[in-house]
Amino acid sequence: MSETYTPDNLIVGLQRDIVNRPVKIKIGEDLCRGALLGRVLRALGDAEADAGNIGEGTIDGALGALAKLGTYTITCTAVAGPGSFAQFSVLNPEGHRLDDAEADTLYEGEIDFLLEEYGTAFAVGDLFTVAVDEGSLQGLQATLDAVDGSAEPFGVLAEDADASLATVLTTAYISGEFGEEAVGYDGAEDVDDWRETCAAVGIYLRPTVSV
């Protein structure tokens, strides 16, 4: 007998219940049934200088893959000197101090940012903040190198969904056993890239075997 019980071999086995959930697909996505989905869990908020700063400068921020929701606080701890740039401490939203940052040097970590000085030099205590907001929670193709949270598997798309021009409300299977050959991965990614991560959230990818 065969354990497969959908014609396209997407759903396989009877050992685990299939659980489905509504999901809104992000505009711009055009996905086929079986696509492995992530969701937009976080988005970059405001990156700004404190109004009380003495020094003049700008900050441009970007999400990192490990960004946490909340506000990152970047504070000048040492001013620039001959042959050196101003130094800054970086606290994440949980209050943990990360690697220090340097003005005019790209910082890469939980968040990425660049502090650029102009006019009056930065002074000790000058402060900048970068906010990481909750994302739209809309579904899209899961991608290993995504920084918006879609590197975390959410489910397997239950039906074709063309959101090229507008978001589409559809259904995802968020738990069960799925034929690894029938699941759609991004680009050159394959089942070996995702098997353990998916299993951790109840999405089991397995070969389709008939006996």
FENVEN-V733337 format. One record per residue. OMEGA is omega in radians with two decimals (none if undefined). Layout:
# FENVEN-V733337
omega = (OMEGA OMEGA)
This chain:
# FENVEN-V733337
omega = (3.13 3.07 -3.10 3.12 2.84 -3.03 -3.10 3.11 3.10 3.11 -3.08 3.06 -3.10 -3.02 -3.09 -3.13 3.00 3.11 3.12 -3.06 3.06 3.07 3.06 -3.11 -3.09 3.10 -3.11 3.13 3.04 -2.91 3.11 3.02 3.13 3.14 3.05 -3.02 2.82 3.07 3.07 -3.06 -3.10 -3.13 3.13 3.05 -3.10 2.97 -2.98 3.09 3.07 -3.10 -3.11 -3.13 3.03 3.14 3.12 -3.14 3.14 3.06 3.02 -3.08 3.06 3.10 2.89 -3.07 -3.09 -3.11 3.12 3.12 3.14 -3.03 3.02 -3.10 -3.03 -2.97 3.12 -3.14 3.13 -3.11 3.12 3.07 3.11 3.11 -3.14 3.13 3.07 -3.12 -3.08 2.93 -3.14 3.08 3.10 -3.08 3.11 3.13 3.13 3.11 3.12 3.07 3.13 3.13 3.14 3.12 3.09 3.10 -3.13 3.09 3.14 -3.13 3.06 2.94 3.03 3.08 3.08 3.04 -3.13 -3.09 3.00 3.09 -3.13 -3.07 3.05 3.11 3.10 -3.11 3.04 -2.95 3.05 3.09 3.03 -3.12 2.99 -3.06 3.02 -3.14 -3.08 -3.06 3.07 -3.09 3.07 3.12 3.08 -3.09 -3.03 -3.04 3.14 3.12 -3.10 -3.13 -3.09 2.94 3.09 -3.08 3.13 -3.08 3.12 -3.07 -3.06 -3.12 3.09 -3.13 3.12 3.12 -3.10 -3.04 -3.12 3.09 -3.11 3.06 -3.09 -3.06 3.04 2.95 -3.09 3.09 3.11 3.11 -3.01 3.13 -3.03 3.14 -3.10 3.11 -3.11 -3.14 -3.10 3.00 -3.10 3.12 3.13 -3.03 -3.12 3.09 -2.95 -2.94 -3.07 -3.13 3.12 -3.13 -3.12 3.13 3.04 3.09 -3.02 -3.13 -3.05 3.09 3.05 -3.08 3.05 3.11 none)
